[in-house]
Structures are given as structure tokens and as C-alpha cells.
Amino acid sequence: MVTTTPGYWCECRTTDMFIASIDAPTADHAVRWIAIALHTILPALDPDASAHAWRWLQQDRHITTKDLHQGQPVTLTITTSTTCITWTARPALFLPLAHRHNIQLPPCAGAFRPTATP
């Protein structure tokens, strides 16, 4: 029988691009991931976006964690000049990955050769 593992699925996107995602084991870890990303971009934000970011980091971050603990999905959106960045986190159930030791891979598995990027 396959058992699932509870956790949180987190994503970061701009208006037209997927940036990153993680599977976080706890609500605290999910919110920490968002906070670290927000701290990283903070110096590049305009004054209004910076004020919004600081407010979330100092006050609303705790509400976000509480909401996740209660099973609610959360969203944080920061808009600076022409860029809109959105972080989302939501409860999820994760399936275990297949164990590949002692399993015969198909013949085509050896045909793949990664190419070097310039």
C-alpha cells in the first residue's frame, strides 16, 4: 500500500514566468522559503513594494503561517515597477518516489547523453 506524506507545495511566479517551486515538509518551512526569497530581492524593490514586503515580513508572515497550519492556501504578491511577483503555498499530499535500486531500466535509458551548454 502506498502512503502519502503531508506537506506544502510552494511556487514563485512572475506575470509571465515560472521562477521556482519547492515541497516543504512544514508550514514554517514553506513560509521561511518565501521570506528568504523576499529578503533576497528586497534591495531591488521600489519604496511602495519594499514597504509591503517589510510589512509582510514583520507582521503578516505570522498570519500566513497560521493560515497554512489551518489548511488554508496562501498567496503573497509584490508589485514593483513593471514586475508582479507572486508566491503561493498550499497544503499537499506527496506520493513517495519509486525506488530504482535493483530495477532493470529500459534499454533507451543508456542512450541519453546530456549536451554541454555553452
Biotite code that builds the C-alpha atoms (Angstrom):
import biotite.structure as struc

atoms = struc.array([
    struc.Atom([0.000, 0.000, 0.000], chain_id="A", res_id=1, res_name="MET", atom_name="CA", element="C"),
    struc.Atom([1.265, 3.452, -0.951], chain_id="A", res_id=2, res_name="VAL", atom_name="CA", element="C"),
    struc.Atom([1.247, 6.005, 1.825], chain_id="A", res_id=3, res_name="THR", atom_name="CA", element="C"),
    struc.Atom([1.260, 9.740, 1.279], chain_id="A", res_id=4, res_name="THR", atom_name="CA", element="C"),
    struc.Atom([3.258, 12.313, 3.181], chain_id="A", res_id=5, res_name="THR", atom_name="CA", element="C"),
    struc.Atom([1.627, 15.610, 4.138], chain_id="A", res_id=6, res_name="PRO", atom_name="CA", element="C"),
    struc.Atom([3.476, 18.792, 3.324], chain_id="A", res_id=7, res_name="GLY", atom_name="CA", element="C"),
    struc.Atom([3.158, 22.078, 1.456], chain_id="A", res_id=8, res_name="TYR", atom_name="CA", element="C"),
    struc.Atom([3.613, 22.885, -2.227], chain_id="A", res_id=9, res_name="TRP", atom_name="CA", element="C"),
    struc.Atom([5.176, 26.328, -2.781], chain_id="A", res_id=10, res_name="CYS", atom_name="CA", element="C"),
    struc.Atom([5.656, 28.275, -6.007], chain_id="A", res_id=11, res_name="GLU", atom_name="CA", element="C"),
    struc.Atom([7.064, 31.605, -7.100], chain_id="A", res_id=12, res_name="CYS", atom_name="CA", element="C"),
    struc.Atom([5.920, 33.175, -10.380], chain_id="A", res_id=13, res_name="ARG", atom_name="CA", element="C"),
    struc.Atom([6.052, 36.470, -12.176], chain_id="A", res_id=14, res_name="THR", atom_name="CA", element="C"),
    struc.Atom([3.311, 37.630, -14.500], chain_id="A", res_id=15, res_name="THR", atom_name="CA", element="C"),
    struc.Atom([4.701, 35.647, -17.414], chain_id="A", res_id=16, res_name="ASP", atom_name="CA", element="C"),
    struc.Atom([7.266, 33.228, -15.964], chain_id="A", res_id=17, res_name="MET", atom_name="CA", element="C"),
    struc.Atom([7.562, 30.349, -13.518], chain_id="A", res_id=18, res_name="PHE", atom_name="CA", element="C"),
    struc.Atom([10.517, 31.051, -11.200], chain_id="A", res_id=19, res_name="ILE", atom_name="CA", element="C"),
    struc.Atom([10.799, 28.257, -8.620], chain_id="A", res_id=20, res_name="ALA", atom_name="CA", element="C"),
    struc.Atom([8.963, 25.690, -6.528], chain_id="A", res_id=21, res_name="SER", atom_name="CA", element="C"),
    struc.Atom([9.612, 23.509, -3.505], chain_id="A", res_id=22, res_name="ILE", atom_name="CA", element="C"),
    struc.Atom([7.857, 20.877, -1.480], chain_id="A", res_id=23, res_name="ASP", atom_name="CA", element="C"),
    struc.Atom([8.099, 21.958, 2.152], chain_id="A", res_id=24, res_name="ALA", atom_name="CA", element="C"),
    struc.Atom([7.647, 19.477, 4.993], chain_id="A", res_id=25, res_name="PRO", atom_name="CA", element="C"),
    struc.Atom([6.062, 22.038, 7.373], chain_id="A", res_id=26, res_name="THR", atom_name="CA", element="C"),
    struc.Atom([4.141, 25.310, 7.221], chain_id="A", res_id=27, res_name="ALA", atom_name="CA", element="C"),
    struc.Atom([7.058, 27.060, 8.938], chain_id="A", res_id=28, res_name="ASP", atom_name="CA", element="C"),
    struc.Atom([9.453, 25.796, 6.265], chain_id="A", res_id=29, res_name="HIS", atom_name="CA", element="C"),
    struc.Atom([7.122, 26.977, 3.483], chain_id="A", res_id=30, res_name="ALA", atom_name="CA", element="C"),
    struc.Atom([6.850, 30.487, 4.946], chain_id="A", res_id=31, res_name="VAL", atom_name="CA", element="C"),
    struc.Atom([10.614, 30.604, 5.595], chain_id="A", res_id=32, res_name="ARG", atom_name="CA", element="C"),
    struc.Atom([11.218, 29.828, 1.899], chain_id="A", res_id=33, res_name="TRP", atom_name="CA", element="C"),
    struc.Atom([9.034, 32.793, 0.910], chain_id="A", res_id=34, res_name="ILE", atom_name="CA", element="C"),
    struc.Atom([10.715, 35.046, 3.485], chain_id="A", res_id=35, res_name="ALA", atom_name="CA", element="C"),
    struc.Atom([14.226, 34.181, 2.274], chain_id="A", res_id=36, res_name="ILE", atom_name="CA", element="C"),
    struc.Atom([13.277, 34.917, -1.329], chain_id="A", res_id=37, res_name="ALA", atom_name="CA", element="C"),
    struc.Atom([11.679, 38.178, -0.273], chain_id="A", res_id=38, res_name="LEU", atom_name="CA", element="C"),
    struc.Atom([14.782, 39.218, 1.721], chain_id="A", res_id=39, res_name="HIS", atom_name="CA", element="C"),
    struc.Atom([16.895, 38.433, -1.343], chain_id="A", res_id=40, res_name="THR", atom_name="CA", element="C"),
    struc.Atom([15.009, 40.777, -3.668], chain_id="A", res_id=41, res_name="ILE", atom_name="CA", element="C"),
    struc.Atom([14.251, 43.488, -1.089], chain_id="A", res_id=42, res_name="LEU", atom_name="CA", element="C"),
    struc.Atom([17.086, 45.854, -2.162], chain_id="A", res_id=43, res_name="PRO", atom_name="CA", element="C"),
    struc.Atom([15.750, 45.899, -5.742], chain_id="A", res_id=44, res_name="ALA", atom_name="CA", element="C"),
    struc.Atom([12.167, 46.841, -4.827], chain_id="A", res_id=45, res_name="LEU", atom_name="CA", element="C"),
    struc.Atom([10.707, 50.313, -5.217], chain_id="A", res_id=46, res_name="ASP", atom_name="CA", element="C"),
    struc.Atom([9.667, 52.122, -1.992], chain_id="A", res_id=47, res_name="PRO", atom_name="CA", element="C"),
    struc.Atom([5.990, 51.011, -2.053], chain_id="A", res_id=48, res_name="ASP", atom_name="CA", element="C"),
    struc.Atom([6.848, 47.389, -2.771], chain_id="A", res_id=49, res_name="ALA", atom_name="CA", element="C"),
    struc.Atom([9.584, 47.498, -0.137], chain_id="A", res_id=50, res_name="SER", atom_name="CA", element="C"),
    struc.Atom([7.107, 48.782, 2.462], chain_id="A", res_id=51, res_name="ALA", atom_name="CA", element="C"),
    struc.Atom([4.660, 45.998, 1.539], chain_id="A", res_id=52, res_name="HIS", atom_name="CA", element="C"),
    struc.Atom([7.433, 43.403, 1.783], chain_id="A", res_id=53, res_name="ALA", atom_name="CA", element="C"),
    struc.Atom([8.601, 44.659, 5.199], chain_id="A", res_id=54, res_name="TRP", atom_name="CA", element="C"),
    struc.Atom([5.011, 44.681, 6.492], chain_id="A", res_id=55, res_name="ARG", atom_name="CA", element="C"),
    struc.Atom([4.597, 41.036, 5.432], chain_id="A", res_id=56, res_name="TRP", atom_name="CA", element="C"),
    struc.Atom([7.966, 40.050, 6.924], chain_id="A", res_id=57, res_name="LEU", atom_name="CA", element="C"),
    struc.Atom([7.315, 41.769, 10.265], chain_id="A", res_id=58, res_name="GLN", atom_name="CA", element="C"),
    struc.Atom([3.549, 41.248, 10.742], chain_id="A", res_id=59, res_name="GLN", atom_name="CA", element="C"),
    struc.Atom([1.670, 39.271, 8.109], chain_id="A", res_id=60, res_name="ASP", atom_name="CA", element="C"),
    struc.Atom([4.203, 36.446, 7.957], chain_id="A", res_id=61, res_name="ARG", atom_name="CA", element="C"),
    struc.Atom([2.795, 35.055, 11.214], chain_id="A", res_id=62, res_name="HIS", atom_name="CA", element="C"),
    struc.Atom([-0.749, 35.192, 9.839], chain_id="A", res_id=63, res_name="ILE", atom_name="CA", element="C"),
    struc.Atom([0.442, 33.324, 6.732], chain_id="A", res_id=64, res_name="THR", atom_name="CA", element="C"),
    struc.Atom([1.950, 30.578, 8.897], chain_id="A", res_id=65, res_name="THR", atom_name="CA", element="C"),
    struc.Atom([-1.236, 30.328, 10.961], chain_id="A", res_id=66, res_name="LYS", atom_name="CA", element="C"),
    struc.Atom([-3.379, 30.072, 7.820], chain_id="A", res_id=67, res_name="ASP", atom_name="CA", element="C"),
    struc.Atom([-1.199, 27.259, 6.445], chain_id="A", res_id=68, res_name="LEU", atom_name="CA", element="C"),
    struc.Atom([-1.397, 25.390, 9.765], chain_id="A", res_id=69, res_name="HIS", atom_name="CA", element="C"),
    struc.Atom([-5.193, 25.629, 9.453], chain_id="A", res_id=70, res_name="GLN", atom_name="CA", element="C"),
    struc.Atom([-5.093, 24.097, 5.962], chain_id="A", res_id=71, res_name="GLY", atom_name="CA", element="C"),
    struc.Atom([-5.665, 27.327, 4.032], chain_id="A", res_id=72, res_name="GLN", atom_name="CA", element="C"),
    struc.Atom([-3.699, 28.122, 0.854], chain_id="A", res_id=73, res_name="PRO", atom_name="CA", element="C"),
    struc.Atom([-1.843, 31.447, 0.980], chain_id="A", res_id=74, res_name="VAL", atom_name="CA", element="C"),
    struc.Atom([-0.626, 33.990, -1.545], chain_id="A", res_id=75, res_name="THR", atom_name="CA", element="C"),
    struc.Atom([1.784, 36.911, -1.312], chain_id="A", res_id=76, res_name="LEU", atom_name="CA", element="C"),
    struc.Atom([2.036, 39.299, -4.268], chain_id="A", res_id=77, res_name="THR", atom_name="CA", element="C"),
    struc.Atom([4.606, 42.073, -4.542], chain_id="A", res_id=78, res_name="ILE", atom_name="CA", element="C"),
    struc.Atom([4.380, 44.530, -7.446], chain_id="A", res_id=79, res_name="THR", atom_name="CA", element="C"),
    struc.Atom([7.361, 46.707, -8.250], chain_id="A", res_id=80, res_name="THR", atom_name="CA", element="C"),
    struc.Atom([7.536, 48.965, -11.323], chain_id="A", res_id=81, res_name="SER", atom_name="CA", element="C"),
    struc.Atom([6.566, 46.606, -14.175], chain_id="A", res_id=82, res_name="THR", atom_name="CA", element="C"),
    struc.Atom([7.050, 43.278, -12.368], chain_id="A", res_id=83, res_name="THR", atom_name="CA", element="C"),
    struc.Atom([4.498, 41.375, -10.311], chain_id="A", res_id=84, res_name="CYS", atom_name="CA", element="C"),
    struc.Atom([5.912, 38.501, -8.221], chain_id="A", res_id=85, res_name="ILE", atom_name="CA", element="C"),
    struc.Atom([3.563, 36.020, -6.551], chain_id="A", res_id=86, res_name="THR", atom_name="CA", element="C"),
    struc.Atom([4.411, 33.350, -4.001], chain_id="A", res_id=87, res_name="TRP", atom_name="CA", element="C"),
    struc.Atom([1.837, 30.675, -3.214], chain_id="A", res_id=88, res_name="THR", atom_name="CA", element="C"),
    struc.Atom([1.855, 27.874, -0.664], chain_id="A", res_id=89, res_name="ALA", atom_name="CA", element="C"),
    struc.Atom([-0.823, 25.264, -0.090], chain_id="A", res_id=90, res_name="ARG", atom_name="CA", element="C"),
    struc.Atom([-1.230, 22.029, 1.820], chain_id="A", res_id=91, res_name="PRO", atom_name="CA", element="C"),
    struc.Atom([-0.484, 18.950, -0.277], chain_id="A", res_id=92, res_name="ALA", atom_name="CA", element="C"),
    struc.Atom([-0.111, 15.194, -0.029], chain_id="A", res_id=93, res_name="LEU", atom_name="CA", element="C"),
    struc.Atom([3.050, 13.814, -1.621], chain_id="A", res_id=94, res_name="PHE", atom_name="CA", element="C"),
    struc.Atom([3.471, 10.340, -3.064], chain_id="A", res_id=95, res_name="LEU", atom_name="CA", element="C"),
    struc.Atom([6.790, 8.575, -2.470], chain_id="A", res_id=96, res_name="PRO", atom_name="CA", element="C"),
    struc.Atom([9.150, 8.342, -5.424], chain_id="A", res_id=97, res_name="LEU", atom_name="CA", element="C"),
    struc.Atom([9.815, 4.917, -6.910], chain_id="A", res_id=98, res_name="ALA", atom_name="CA", element="C"),
    struc.Atom([12.890, 3.178, -5.553], chain_id="A", res_id=99, res_name="HIS", atom_name="CA", element="C"),
    struc.Atom([15.235, 2.493, -8.501], chain_id="A", res_id=100, res_name="ARG", atom_name="CA", element="C"),
    struc.Atom([17.850, 0.209, -6.945], chain_id="A", res_id=101, res_name="HIS", atom_name="CA", element="C"),
    struc.Atom([17.947, -3.285, -8.417], chain_id="A", res_id=102, res_name="ASN", atom_name="CA", element="C"),
    struc.Atom([15.423, -2.368, -11.095], chain_id="A", res_id=103, res_name="ILE", atom_name="CA", element="C"),
    struc.Atom([16.223, -3.003, -14.736], chain_id="A", res_id=104, res_name="GLN", atom_name="CA", element="C"),
    struc.Atom([15.937, 0.270, -16.656], chain_id="A", res_id=105, res_name="LEU", atom_name="CA", element="C"),
    struc.Atom([14.697, 0.166, -20.263], chain_id="A", res_id=106, res_name="PRO", atom_name="CA", element="C"),
    struc.Atom([17.378, -0.063, -22.972], chain_id="A", res_id=107, res_name="PRO", atom_name="CA", element="C"),
    struc.Atom([16.757, 3.506, -24.105], chain_id="A", res_id=108, res_name="CYS", atom_name="CA", element="C"),
    struc.Atom([17.852, 4.835, -20.683], chain_id="A", res_id=109, res_name="ALA", atom_name="CA", element="C"),
    struc.Atom([21.509, 4.400, -21.664], chain_id="A", res_id=110, res_name="GLY", atom_name="CA", element="C"),
    struc.Atom([21.054, 6.207, -24.985], chain_id="A", res_id=111, res_name="ALA", atom_name="CA", element="C"),
    struc.Atom([20.540, 9.630, -23.406], chain_id="A", res_id=112, res_name="PHE", atom_name="CA", element="C"),
    struc.Atom([23.631, 11.780, -23.415], chain_id="A", res_id=113, res_name="ARG", atom_name="CA", element="C"),
    struc.Atom([23.352, 15.272, -21.908], chain_id="A", res_id=114, res_name="PRO", atom_name="CA", element="C"),
    struc.Atom([24.705, 18.062, -24.086], chain_id="A", res_id=115, res_name="THR", atom_name="CA", element="C"),
    struc.Atom([27.068, 20.655, -22.719], chain_id="A", res_id=116, res_name="ALA", atom_name="CA", element="C"),
    struc.Atom([25.695, 24.172, -22.565], chain_id="A", res_id=117, res_name="THR", atom_name="CA", element="C"),
    struc.Atom([27.919, 26.963, -23.848], chain_id="A", res_id=118, res_name="PRO", atom_name="CA", element="C"),
])
